[in-house]
Amino acid sequence: MIYVLASAICSVLVSVLLKLARRLGLDVGQMVAWNYAMAAVLAALLLQPSLAPLRAATAPWPALASLGLLLPTIFVALGASVRHAGIVRSDTAQRLSLLISLLAAFALFGERLDAAKALGCALGLLALLGMVWRGERGRDTNGAASWCWPLLVFAGFGAIDVLFKRVAAAGVPLGTSLLVMFVLALPVAFALAALQRLRGGARFGARHALGGLLLGLFNFGNILFFLRAHQALPHDPALVFASMNLGVVALGALTGMLLFRERLSRINLAALLLALLAIALLVRA
């Protein structure tokens, strides 16, 4: 389980770095762009994927291209969500996005919906609503941004999960699909960063690049350790998936509340517990 813990830590470190970006004077758009440069290089060197499956007539290029567009866009949205809504809400929204992929599995891939998963979906939706809830005491200067961005993260990562399933169903190995998606996301991310620069954003510079490379290291570390966990526990995929998602939500909550003093209402705290229960029900064997 050491790989699961390492993966969860890397995932939370991504959010921590995004949270610190403004304090450190780093441009999130540029960081996201350089993140994909690092991730692509690491994927090529460490996973050494074969590109042969991409030459097949059945290669899912529309899904891969969609991921290339969606990944950097939602990564930037995650940065905005962490800034405006905090790590706790953002990480929970990201992990609850498995609701969308699960519902898609029922509707598109023929998976059976049993009572436990139906209950998990219901609790997950309640948890999502509770996490973005802002009572009178919880209102702040961020206004609608404090709940709009987490909802966008929820929807975006859910769509990414569905597209991942499409690519996997087409028979493309994970290492190959990851490399292609990182390469396709790279120009999109730099285009978004350039557009931000034209709107008065930060100039391109070495500090932003270094921050982005570090972000890419954490981002790829999350993926690599998650793959290693599945290899170490080949007969317990549900255990790995559950431990990973629960670990990220728990570590993200502790990090946000203890390190960054993020304040949660009683409804938010209850929603956090509901999210943990929902994830446990949804990913059970």
N, C-alpha and C positions, 0 to 999 in steps of 0.2 A: 504493500500500500504506500510505500515511500514515493513511488512515481505519481500516484494520485495526489498526494500532499504537495509534491513539487509542482505539479500542473496547476493545482488550485492557487498556490502561492504566486506563480507566474501570472495567472489571470488577474489576481488582485493587484499585483504590482503594476500591471498595465493601467488599471484604474487609478492607482496612486500617482503614477507618473503624469497621467492626464490631469489629475487634480492639482498637481504641483506646477503644471506648465505655465499658468498665468503668473504665479508667484516668481518663477524663475525667468520670466520674460521670454518664454518659448512659444512659437507659433504652432498650434495643434495641426493645422493643415499641412505644413511642411513636415512635421514629425510623422504624420500618417503616411505621407509620400515616401520618405526615407525608410520608414518601417517596412514597406513592401520590398524595397531594394535589399534590405538585410534578410528578410524572410525568404525571398527568392533565392538568394545566394546560399543560405543555410539549407533550404530544401534540396537544392541541386547537389550540394556537397554531402549532406548527411543521409538523405533518403535515396539519392542516386536513382531517380525514377526513370523508367523507360518511356520514350515518347511514341513508341510503336502503336499503342492503342488509339492515338489521336489521328492516325492515318486511316483508320477503319471508316467505312461508310456510315456506320452507326454512331460515330463519335458525337456526343451531345453538345455541339458547339453553341447552339442558342442558350442553353443553360449555363455553359461556361462563360459565355460573353455577358450574360445577365449578372453572374456572380462578379465578374470583373468590374462591372459598373456599380453594383450594389455594395460590395465589400468596403471600398474606400468611403463611399457616401455615408454608410451607417457607422463606420469607425469615427468619422468626423462628428456624427450625431451623438455617438457615445461620449466623445470628449465634451460636447456641449451639455449633455445630460449630467455628467459627473460634475461639471462646473456649476450648473444651476440647481440640480436636484440632489447632488451628493453621491458618494460611493454606494451607500446602503441601497438607496432606491434604484440606482442605475444597474448595479450588479444583480439585484433581485429581478428587475424587469428583464434583463438579458437572459437570465436562467429560466424565468417563467415563459420565455418565448417558445420553449419546447411544447407548450400547449398548441401553438399553431401548427407545428410539424406533426404533432400527434393527431390533431383533427384532420390534417391533410392525409395522414396515413389511413385513417378511417374512410375518408371520402375518395381518395385517389388510388391508394395502394391495397385496398381490400382488407385492412387489418380489422380484427373484431374488437368491438367496444364492450368491455365487461363492466360490471358494477363498480369495481374499485377504480378503474380508469375514468369512468364517468364522474365518480365522486371527486377524483383528483382534478379533473377539468373544472368542475364547479368551484372547488376550493381555490384552485389557481386563479380563476377569474376574480373571485372575492379578494384574494390576496393582492392581485394587481390593483384593484380599485382601492383597497385599503392603503397600499404603499404610496399611491399618488394623491391620497386624500390630504387636503389642507384645511383644517378647521380655522376658526377665527384666530386662535392663538398661534397657529402654524403659518399664517400668511407672512410673506416676506417681500422684499423688493423685487424678487425674480418674477413674481406674479405667475402668469400662465406657463412660463418657461419651466417652472418646477414640476409640472405634470405633463406638459406637451412632449418634452424631450424623452422622458422615460417611456411614454407610450409609443413614440417613434422608434426607440430602441427595441421595445418589445415586438412591434410589427416587423421591423427590418430584420432582426435576427431570426424571427420566425420564418420570413420569406427565404432567408439564406439557408436555413435548415432544410426547407422543402426543396430548394434547388440542389443542395448537396445530395439529397435522396434521389433526385432525378439523375444526377451524374453517376452515383453509385449503381443505380438500377441499370444504367447503360453499360456497366462492366468496366468502367475506367478505374484503375487502381488509385487508391487514396493519394499516394505520393505524386503520381502524375497529375491528378486533378489539382492538388495543392500548388504545385509548381506553375501550372498553366494559369491558375487563378491569380497567383501573386504577380506573375508577369503581366497579365492583362490589367490588373488593378493599378499597376505602377504608373502608366501614362495618365490614367484617369485621375489618380490622386495628385499628380503633379499639375494637371490641368485645373483641378479644384484649388490647389494652392496658388497657382498663377492668377486665377480669377479673384481670389481673395486679396492678393497683392494689388491688383488693378483697382480694387475697391478701397484701397488705403491701408491694407494689411502690412505686416512686417516684411522687410526686404529678405530675400533669400540669403542665408548666412550659415557659417560653419556651426554655430551653437545649435541652431534648429536641426541641422543635419545630424549632429552628434546625439541630440535628444531623440531624434527619430530612429537612429540606429540602435540605441538602447531600448527604445520601445519595441523595435522589431525583434530584438533578442528575447525580451520577455514574451512577446506575442508568439514567436516560434517555439520558445521553451514550453509554453502552455500546450501547444499542439504536440510537440515531440514527446514530452513526458506522458501525455494522455495516450499516445500510441504505444509507448513502452509499457504503460499500465495494462493495456489490453493484451500485449504480448506476454506479460508476466502472469496474467490471469485469463488465459484464453477461454476458459469454461465459465467465467463469471462476468459477462459483459454488462449485465444489469447492475451488478455490484459496483463495477468501475464507474459506470455512468451516474449512478445514484450518489456514490461517494464524491465524485467530482462536483456535481451540481450543488449538493448539500454543503460541501466544503467551501465552495466559492461564496455561497450566500452567507454562511456562518462567518468565514474569515473577513468577507467584505463588510459585514455588519460590525464586527469587532473593530476593524480598522477605521471605518468611518466614524463610529461613536467615540472610540478611545483616542485615536490619533488626530482626527480632524474635528472632534467635538460636534459632530452632526447631531442635531436634536430631532427626536422622533416623538410623535404623540402616542397616546395609548392605542389609538386605532392603528397607527403605523406599526407599533410593536406587535400588536395582535396579528396584523397582516403578515409580518415577518415570520411568525410562528406558523401561520396558515400556509405560507409559501414553502416552508420546510416540509410540512406534512403533505402538501400537494405533490411536491417533487418526489417524495418517498413513495407515494401511491402510483404516480405516473410511470416511474422507471423500475418498478418492482419486477421480479422475474415472472 
